[in-house]
Amino acid sequence: MSPFMKSSYQFIIVSTIWFCSLSINPGANNVDPQLIDVPLPVFKNSLEKTMEAVQNVASAMSHMHVGEDTKNSTNMIISYCEGLLGETAEVLNWSLSTIHDLKGDVVSHMRTWLNTSHTREITCMEVFKNGIDSKVSESLKHVTRLIDEVIGMIQVQQHDYQNVDQPLLLSGGTNFEDAKFSKTPNVTVSQDGSGNFNRIMDAIAAAPSHSQQRFVIFIKKGTYKEYVKIGPTKTNLVLIGEGMDVTTISGNRCNASGWQTVDSATFAVRAEGFIAMYVGFENTAGPNKYQAVSLSSYGDQSVFYRCKMSGYQDTLLVPAGRQFYRECTISGTIDFIFGYGTAVFQNCKILARKNLEGAQNTLTAHGRFAADPSGFSFQFCDVERDSDLGGNVASSPTYLGRPWGKYSRTIFMQSYMSNVIVPKGWLDWNGFGGLGTLYYAEYMNKGGASTVGRVKWPGYHVIAKASEAKLFTVTKFIDGDSWLPSTGVPYAPGLDQV
């Protein structure tokens, strides 16, 4: 499992450098000083210098891979940081493409993106400095300085994309019919021709870019066999279906048929402020097809409410950003909730499916760098077997997680666990190590959740104090009080159930 592959990012960076070589109309040198406080050619030159620095460090990284083993710890870090450089290149590319249309919302979004890129490059800089390559660390430091310079030229402050409307969800319900919303849909997708569009991607294309208001797409009942990709410019997009079991977005791309993990996703979203409610996402490739992602969610401040993510290996990819999953059903076999992001799963059903004979299940595979505050927190969840596993839980031994890197962090608290979880609880990654630097913890779980037979790793903890458990709540872990209220989605801010 290596969702961050270098080949696609090398293409992005090379194509972006070509774009940067295009000339800009020399007559368009002035810009509103309330947006940018330098002449346009100076701003353009700063963007181009930053892009050149990104290209140089990306080239250095591309020669650093250790063999072909994508699970080698050094390769994992290099691939991840290459991915971040690719995203930075996309930001710079987009910034240059908008240089003749610099409006307030566009420049604000530019600032938000650059701030995010700056933070991520600092994370990689520290990792390379502390053991991989100090020269690359210095190059990354140079990139962060250049990004700082660009941000310093921008006068518009970034918007908080979630605090733009009254709460979207006025009252929820087990069924879609019981829910009440403050906003009527902007467009409707329906397979019977009664809506504005027949395909979800056509509706997304119609949504405005850099929106500071929510754009709501209502998707009627049906199985939509299409691959949905939502780019980072489609901020504040909302998808509402008629129920997680009746509105389904379905695909079957997988590693076995030639798709890299990150590209196999049935549904991929990279935009900030994304919300999905009452929708199902599935990858039907099957347990023998290796990595096959149902949902890939990159966007910061993303919310999934009463949604279903079903697949087998690598069902849900959370690569980055702060995310909240409430009353969702997530099923799979190997590493079926994975990534480097920060997510709280609250009141969710986590279901282990029947794996191939002799294979084992792992619910999670979180990856983290030492300086990164990310992790997965499961609170008030039910961890059970899916219907296909039946009563024979021994046929697919199931673990809470395994470490995707030295600093993996996953917490299960105040949740119910059936006997589907083996007494050992956690699994190492084929002797990879990091058992003293990871952070795995459990707090006040019930059911078959006895910690007596758990692993004895230095990095495994049974939390005894509420003050420590509070660090992994919505309020503390994802700063949810600052952005979740505007969604209207119910959440427990602390340790008391809501």
PAGU-633933 format. One record per residue (C-alpha): x, y, z; residue in one letter; residue number from 0. Coordinates in pm, whole numbers. Example, Ala and Ser with C-alpha at 12.3 -4.5 7.8 and 13.67 -1.06 7.14 Angstrom:
2
[[1230,-450,780],'A',0];
[[1367,-106,714],'S',1];
END
This chain:
498
[[0,0,0],'M',0];
[[165,320,-114],'S',1];
[[-92,584,-209],'P',2];
[[165,849,-288],'F',3];
[[333,750,-613],'M',4];
[[601,966,-768],'K',5];
[[521,922,-1137],'S',6];
[[204,1131,-1146],'S',7];
[[363,1409,-941],'Y',8];
[[667,1423,-1166],'Q',9];
[[428,1489,-1455],'F',10];
[[252,1764,-1259],'I',11];
[[579,1938,-1175],'I',12];
[[723,1913,-1528],'V',13];
[[401,2033,-1693],'S',14];
[[377,2319,-1445],'T',15];
[[730,2435,-1523],'I',16];
[[629,2445,-1890],'W',17];
[[326,2653,-1798],'F',18];
[[542,2897,-1602],'C',19];
[[754,2963,-1909],'S',20];
[[456,3116,-2089],'L',21];
[[468,3495,-2110],'S',22];
[[228,3726,-1934],'I',23];
[[89,4034,-2106],'N',24];
[[342,4305,-2017],'P',25];
[[69,4566,-2013],'G',26];
[[-107,4399,-1721],'A',27];
[[143,4509,-1457],'N',28];
[[-88,4672,-1207],'N',29];
[[-317,4506,-958],'V',30];
[[-538,4630,-676],'D',31];
[[-300,4702,-382],'P',32];
[[-570,4574,-147],'Q',33];
[[-511,4231,-302],'L',34];
[[-135,4227,-365],'I',35];
[[105,4500,-251],'D',36];
[[369,4456,-525],'V',37];
[[362,4504,-904],'P',38];
[[229,4205,-1094],'L',39];
[[565,4115,-1259],'P',40];
[[727,4100,-914],'V',41];
[[453,3869,-788],'F',42];
[[483,3650,-1097],'K',43];
[[860,3631,-1059],'N',44];
[[825,3523,-696],'S',45];
[[586,3243,-796],'L',46];
[[826,3128,-1069],'E',47];
[[1126,3125,-833],'K',48];
[[926,2914,-590],'T',49];
[[832,2674,-868],'M',50];
[[1196,2639,-973],'E',51];
[[1291,2554,-615],'A',52];
[[1013,2293,-600],'V',53];
[[1141,2140,-924],'Q',54];
[[1497,2118,-789],'N',55];
[[1407,1946,-464],'V',56];
[[1164,1711,-642],'A',57];
[[1444,1608,-878],'S',58];
[[1672,1535,-583],'A',59];
[[1406,1324,-412],'M',60];
[[1334,1121,-725],'S',61];
[[1683,965,-705],'H',62];
[[1661,871,-339],'M',63];
[[1429,568,-340],'H',64];
[[1574,255,-181],'V',65];
[[1501,-32,-420],'G',66];
[[1145,-110,-524],'E',67];
[[999,-182,-180],'D',68];
[[724,79,-137],'T',69];
[[677,-28,227],'K',70];
[[1039,52,314],'N',71];
[[1021,332,573],'S',72];
[[1250,567,379],'T',73];
[[1059,508,56],'N',74];
[[731,577,234],'M',75];
[[855,913,360],'I',76];
[[1008,1010,25],'I',77];
[[689,916,-163],'S',78];
[[476,1112,81],'Y',79];
[[693,1424,53],'C',80];
[[703,1391,-326],'E',81];
[[326,1395,-312],'G',82];
[[329,1714,-104],'L',83];
[[568,1876,-352],'L',84];
[[332,1775,-632],'G',85];
[[46,1944,-449],'E',86];
[[258,2257,-398],'T',87];
[[330,2258,-771],'A',88];
[[-44,2240,-839],'E',89];
[[-101,2539,-611],'V',90];
[[165,2742,-789],'L',91];
[[33,2636,-1128],'N',92];
[[-318,2745,-1037],'W',93];
[[-188,3073,-889],'S',94];
[[-13,3158,-1214],'L',95];
[[-319,3063,-1418],'S',96];
[[-530,3319,-1227],'T',97];
[[-281,3603,-1241],'I',98];
[[-491,3809,-1486],'H',99];
[[-810,3766,-1284],'D',100];
[[-706,3842,-927],'L',101];
[[-1030,3892,-737],'K',102];
[[-1072,3893,-361],'G',103];
[[-1204,3538,-326],'D',104];
[[-942,3399,-566],'V',105];
[[-653,3565,-382],'V',106];
[[-795,3454,-46],'S',107];
[[-809,3095,-169],'H',108];
[[-453,3129,-300],'M',109];
[[-339,3237,46],'R',110];
[[-517,2942,209],'T',111];
[[-353,2694,-28],'W',112];
[[-8,2844,14],'L',113];
[[-40,2839,393],'N',114];
[[-132,2470,378],'T',115];
[[163,2396,147],'S',116];
[[396,2587,377],'H',117];
[[293,2381,681],'T',118];
[[332,2050,497],'R',119];
[[675,2136,357],'E',120];
[[795,2222,709],'I',121];
[[686,1875,822],'T',122];
[[894,1711,548],'C',123];
[[1185,1947,612],'M',124];
[[1207,1830,975],'E',125];
[[1187,1462,878],'V',126];
[[1468,1490,622],'F',127];
[[1677,1696,862],'K',128];
[[1651,1428,1131],'N',129];
[[1798,1135,949],'G',130];
[[1740,1107,574],'I',131];
[[1923,1388,393],'D',132];
[[2019,1724,541],'S',133];
[[2080,1878,196],'K',134];
[[1724,1801,88],'V',135];
[[1609,1945,420],'S',136];
[[1790,2271,337],'E',137];
[[1628,2274,-8],'S',138];
[[1286,2230,150],'L',139];
[[1369,2510,391],'K',140];
[[1443,2730,90],'H',141];
[[1103,2638,-57],'V',142];
[[928,2737,266],'T',143];
[[1111,3072,268],'R',144];
[[997,3142,-88],'L',145];
[[639,3048,-4],'I',146];
[[663,3286,292],'D',147];
[[767,3564,54],'E',148];
[[469,3501,-174],'V',149];
[[227,3495,121],'I',150];
[[379,3822,245],'G',151];
[[281,3991,-83],'M',152];
[[-84,3892,-45],'I',153];
[[-297,4142,146],'Q',154];
[[-627,3953,151],'V',155];
[[-679,3730,454],'Q',156];
[[-793,3373,406],'Q',157];
[[-1157,3293,464],'H',158];
[[-1289,3032,703],'D',159];
[[-1476,2835,441],'Y',160];
[[-1712,2664,683],'Q',161];
[[-1843,2974,863],'N',162];
[[-2035,3113,569],'V',163];
[[-2401,3014,610],'D',164];
[[-2648,2928,878],'Q',165];
[[-2619,2561,981],'P',166];
[[-2691,2343,680],'L',167];
[[-2852,2054,868],'L',168];
[[-3132,2181,1091],'L',169];
[[-3227,1836,1220],'S',170];
[[-3100,1493,1128],'G',171];
[[-3268,1157,1123],'G',172];
[[-3200,791,1071],'T',173];
[[-3367,824,733],'N',174];
[[-3316,1098,478],'F',175];
[[-3689,1169,485],'E',176];
[[-3662,1280,849],'D',177];
[[-3383,1532,787],'A',178];
[[-3443,1906,751],'K',179];
[[-3206,2143,573],'F',180];
[[-3170,2521,572],'S',181];
[[-3085,2533,203],'K',182];
[[-3264,2393,-100],'T',183];
[[-3046,2213,-358],'P',184];
[[-2884,2423,-626],'N',185];
[[-2903,2132,-871],'V',186];
[[-3040,1777,-876],'T',187];
[[-2888,1463,-1025],'V',188];
[[-3123,1187,-1132],'S',189];
[[-3093,884,-1356],'Q',190];
[[-3456,908,-1468],'D',191];
[[-3417,1250,-1630],'G',192];
[[-3617,1439,-1368],'S',193];
[[-3315,1637,-1245],'G',194];
[[-3080,1895,-1392],'N',195];
[[-2815,1633,-1470],'F',196];
[[-2786,1258,-1519],'N',197];
[[-2422,1237,-1404],'R',198];
[[-2269,1356,-1078],'I',199];
[[-1956,1490,-1249],'M',200];
[[-2169,1715,-1471],'D',201];
[[-2330,1867,-1162],'A',202];
[[-1990,1922,-1002],'I',203];
[[-1865,2092,-1318],'A',204];
[[-2158,2333,-1288],'A',205];
[[-2064,2433,-933],'A',206];
[[-1879,2765,-893],'P',207];
[[-1508,2771,-812],'S',208];
[[-1370,2928,-493],'H',209];
[[-1722,2961,-356],'S',210];
[[-1771,3117,-14],'Q',211];
[[-2128,2988,-7],'Q',212];
[[-2234,2626,-4],'R',213];
[[-2338,2474,-335],'F',214];
[[-2576,2184,-271],'V',215];
[[-2612,1891,-510],'I',216];
[[-2904,1657,-442],'F',217];
[[-2853,1304,-578],'I',218];
[[-3165,1094,-616],'K',219];
[[-3183,720,-557],'K',220];
[[-2979,498,-784],'G',221];
[[-2641,335,-839],'T',222];
[[-2416,581,-1020],'Y',223];
[[-2135,394,-1194],'K',224];
[[-1892,676,-1247],'E',225];
[[-1560,797,-1109],'Y',226];
[[-1595,1130,-935],'V',227];
[[-1302,1369,-890],'K',228];
[[-1353,1700,-713],'I',229];
[[-1062,1940,-756],'G',230];
[[-941,2185,-492],'P',231];
[[-1115,2487,-648],'T',232];
[[-1463,2348,-575],'K',233];
[[-1480,2472,-217],'T',234];
[[-1793,2441,-2],'N',235];
[[-1950,2167,-211],'L',236];
[[-2230,1961,-52],'V',237];
[[-2361,1625,-175],'L',238];
[[-2688,1498,-30],'I',239];
[[-2828,1159,-128],'G',240];
[[-3150,984,-30],'E',241];
[[-2978,732,196],'G',242];
[[-2647,550,229],'M',243];
[[-2805,229,100],'D',244];
[[-3004,376,-191],'V',245];
[[-2783,652,-335],'T',246];
[[-2458,475,-425],'T',247];
[[-2152,584,-622],'I',248];
[[-1986,267,-746],'S',249];
[[-1657,169,-912],'G',250];
[[-1417,-124,-932],'N',251];
[[-1071,14,-1011],'R',252];
[[-796,-172,-829],'C',253];
[[-426,-243,-810],'N',254];
[[-474,-583,-975],'A',255];
[[-603,-416,-1292],'S',256];
[[-315,-169,-1307],'G',257];
[[-440,125,-1100],'W',258];
[[-213,279,-841],'Q',259];
[[-377,301,-500],'T',260];
[[-449,673,-500],'V',261];
[[-590,657,-855],'D',262];
[[-822,364,-784],'S',263];
[[-1068,574,-583],'A',264];
[[-1431,565,-689],'T',265];
[[-1478,908,-532],'F',266];
[[-1191,1152,-470],'A',267];
[[-1227,1500,-321],'V',268];
[[-950,1756,-266],'R',269];
[[-1158,2066,-189],'A',270];
[[-1195,2237,147],'E',271];
[[-1527,2247,328],'G',272];
[[-1671,1939,155],'F',273];
[[-1981,1778,307],'I',274];
[[-2152,1451,212],'A',275];
[[-2475,1324,369],'M',276];
[[-2683,1011,308],'Y',277];
[[-2454,881,31],'V',278];
[[-2285,545,-25],'G',279];
[[-1937,507,-178],'F',280];
[[-1824,162,-288],'E',281];
[[-1545,-23,-464],'N',282];
[[-1659,-367,-576],'T',283];
[[-1320,-501,-690],'A',284];
[[-1325,-780,-431],'G',285];
[[-1086,-918,-167],'P',286];
[[-845,-1072,-419],'N',287];
[[-781,-751,-616],'K',288];
[[-544,-585,-367],'Y',289];
[[-569,-209,-307],'Q',290];
[[-903,-65,-420],'A',291];
[[-1015,267,-271],'V',292];
[[-1382,362,-237],'S',293];
[[-1337,714,-100],'L',294];
[[-1031,940,-95],'S',295];
[[-1078,1262,103],'S',296];
[[-797,1521,108],'Y',297];
[[-990,1836,196],'G',298];
[[-954,2019,525],'D',299];
[[-1272,2063,733],'Q',300];
[[-1453,1779,557],'S',301];
[[-1765,1615,700],'V',302];
[[-1934,1283,622],'F',303];
[[-2272,1226,787],'Y',304];
[[-2469,901,760],'R',305];
[[-2256,782,469],'C',306];
[[-2134,434,380],'K',307];
[[-1785,343,256],'M',308];
[[-1764,-20,148],'S',309];
[[-1478,-210,-7],'G',310];
[[-1208,-456,89],'Y',311];
[[-841,-350,103],'Q',312];
[[-787,27,147],'D',313];
[[-1154,129,149],'T',314];
[[-1112,480,293],'L',315];
[[-807,698,230],'L',316];
[[-762,1005,454],'V',317];
[[-433,1153,325],'P',318];
[[-451,1500,480],'A',319];
[[-664,1760,652],'G',320];
[[-904,1761,948],'R',321];
[[-1209,1544,893],'Q',322];
[[-1518,1433,1083],'F',323];
[[-1720,1115,1023],'Y',324];
[[-2050,1086,1207],'R',325];
[[-2286,785,1205],'E',326];
[[-2113,634,902],'C',327];
[[-2068,266,814],'T',328];
[[-1718,170,698],'I',329];
[[-1631,-185,594],'S',330];
[[-1331,-368,456],'G',331];
[[-1048,-613,516],'T',332];
[[-686,-493,508],'I',333];
[[-591,-139,622],'D',334];
[[-937,-26,524],'F',335];
[[-909,311,700],'I',336];
[[-566,455,619],'F',337];
[[-368,770,548],'G',338];
[[-177,1058,704],'Y',339];
[[-471,1283,790],'G',340];
[[-644,1377,1116],'T',341];
[[-992,1234,1162],'A',342];
[[-1247,1172,1433],'V',343];
[[-1496,890,1375],'F',344];
[[-1795,928,1603],'Q',345];
[[-2092,690,1641],'N',346];
[[-1974,496,1335],'C',347];
[[-2001,126,1253],'K',348];
[[-1663,-25,1165],'I',349];
[[-1722,-363,1001],'L',350];
[[-1463,-633,930],'A',351];
[[-1541,-835,616],'R',352];
[[-1448,-1189,518],'K',353];
[[-1097,-1196,377],'N',354];
[[-921,-1455,162],'L',355];
[[-835,-1784,329],'E',356];
[[-531,-1745,553],'G',357];
[[-539,-1363,539],'A',358];
[[-595,-1127,831],'Q',359];
[[-781,-799,866],'N',360];
[[-655,-466,998],'T',361];
[[-905,-187,1054],'L',362];
[[-653,97,1035],'T',363];
[[-310,190,901],'A',364];
[[-227,544,1002],'H',365];
[[94,718,894],'G',366];
[[250,1015,1071],'R',367];
[[574,1207,1103],'F',368];
[[715,1295,1444],'A',369];
[[620,1663,1428],'A',370];
[[278,1602,1274],'D',371];
[[-35,1633,1498],'P',372];
[[-235,1388,1286],'S',373];
[[-403,1062,1384],'G',374];
[[-728,865,1388],'F',375];
[[-966,878,1685],'S',376];
[[-1266,646,1714],'F',377];
[[-1525,746,1974],'Q',378];
[[-1864,590,2056],'F',379];
[[-1818,352,1761],'C',380];
[[-1929,-10,1713],'D',381];
[[-1655,-247,1591],'V',382];
[[-1820,-561,1459],'E',383];
[[-1816,-824,1186],'R',384];
[[-1993,-768,855],'D',385];
[[-2263,-1010,745],'S',386];
[[-2033,-1201,507],'D',387];
[[-1800,-1294,794],'L',388];
[[-2080,-1457,988],'G',389];
[[-1999,-1643,1308],'G',390];
[[-1662,-1773,1193],'N',391];
[[-1448,-1479,1306],'V',392];
[[-1139,-1702,1328],'A',393];
[[-1139,-1736,949],'S',394];
[[-1031,-1370,918],'S',395];
[[-836,-1269,1232],'P',396];
[[-902,-898,1281],'T',397];
[[-679,-635,1445],'Y',398];
[[-750,-273,1536],'L',399];
[[-459,-150,1330],'G',400];
[[-96,-166,1226],'R',401];
[[161,114,1194],'P',402];
[[216,271,854],'W',403];
[[540,432,967],'G',404];
[[723,490,1296],'K',405];
[[485,749,1442],'Y',406];
[[147,600,1360],'S',407];
[[-127,720,1598],'R',408];
[[-469,560,1650],'T',409];
[[-705,571,1947],'I',410];
[[-1022,374,2021],'F',411];
[[-1226,512,2309],'M',412];
[[-1570,471,2460],'Q',413];
[[-1655,224,2184],'S',414];
[[-1809,-122,2165],'Y',415];
[[-1595,-407,2032],'M',416];
[[-1734,-749,1952],'S',417];
[[-1524,-1066,1963],'N',418];
[[-1421,-1001,1603],'V',419];
[[-1108,-831,1745],'I',420];
[[-839,-1080,1846],'V',421];
[[-712,-1050,2207],'P',422];
[[-372,-920,2091],'K',423];
[[-553,-618,1949],'G',424];
[[-278,-468,1734],'W',425];
[[-41,-597,1465],'L',426];
[[311,-491,1369],'D',427];
[[403,-433,1005],'W',428];
[[605,-743,921],'N',429];
[[876,-653,1171],'G',430];
[[902,-296,1041],'F',431];
[[958,-155,1391],'G',432];
[[846,172,1543],'G',433];
[[674,-8,1830],'L',434];
[[819,239,2077],'G',435];
[[754,555,1875],'T',436];
[[397,489,1763],'L',437];
[[100,586,1981],'Y',438];
[[-183,333,2004],'Y',439];
[[-432,369,2286],'A',440];
[[-765,248,2423],'E',441];
[[-995,416,2674],'Y',442];
[[-1310,285,2840],'M',443];
[[-1419,53,2561],'N',444];
[[-1675,-220,2625],'K',445];
[[-1798,-552,2488],'G',446];
[[-1517,-786,2392],'G',447];
[[-1267,-507,2450],'A',448];
[[-1058,-650,2733],'S',449];
[[-703,-517,2723],'T',450];
[[-560,-805,2928],'V',451];
[[-417,-988,2627],'G',452];
[[-310,-679,2433],'R',453];
[[38,-626,2288],'V',454];
[[311,-517,2530],'K',455];
[[470,-257,2302],'W',456];
[[617,59,2458],'P',457];
[[396,266,2228],'G',458];
[[71,97,2332],'Y',459];
[[-128,261,2611],'H',460];
[[-437,192,2815],'V',461];
[[-550,545,2898],'I',462];
[[-641,584,3264],'A',463];
[[-706,958,3291],'K',464];
[[-991,1151,3129],'A',465];
[[-755,1445,3081],'S',466];
[[-545,1237,2842],'E',467];
[[-847,1097,2657],'A',468];
[[-979,1451,2602],'K',469];
[[-681,1523,2378],'L',470];
[[-843,1301,2113],'F',471];
[[-1193,1449,2121],'T',472];
[[-1352,1666,1852],'V',473];
[[-1274,1986,2041],'T',474];
[[-907,1914,2097],'K',475];
[[-804,1685,1812],'F',476];
[[-959,1854,1507],'I',477];
[[-1055,2194,1657],'D',478];
[[-1412,2101,1568],'G',479];
[[-1581,2373,1773],'D',480];
[[-1446,2633,1530],'S',481];
[[-1599,2482,1214],'W',482];
[[-1847,2199,1279],'L',483];
[[-2137,2409,1421],'P',484];
[[-2197,2575,1084],'S',485];
[[-2260,2234,926],'T',486];
[[-2541,2149,1167],'G',487];
[[-2410,1792,1193],'V',488];
[[-2442,1668,1553],'P',489];
[[-2120,1600,1739],'Y',490];
[[-1994,1535,2089],'A',491];
[[-1727,1796,2165],'P',492];
[[-1580,1607,2460],'G',493];
[[-1621,1278,2643],'L',494];
[[-1997,1304,2698],'D',495];
[[-2205,1135,2430],'Q',496];
[[-2439,1347,2216],'V',497];
END
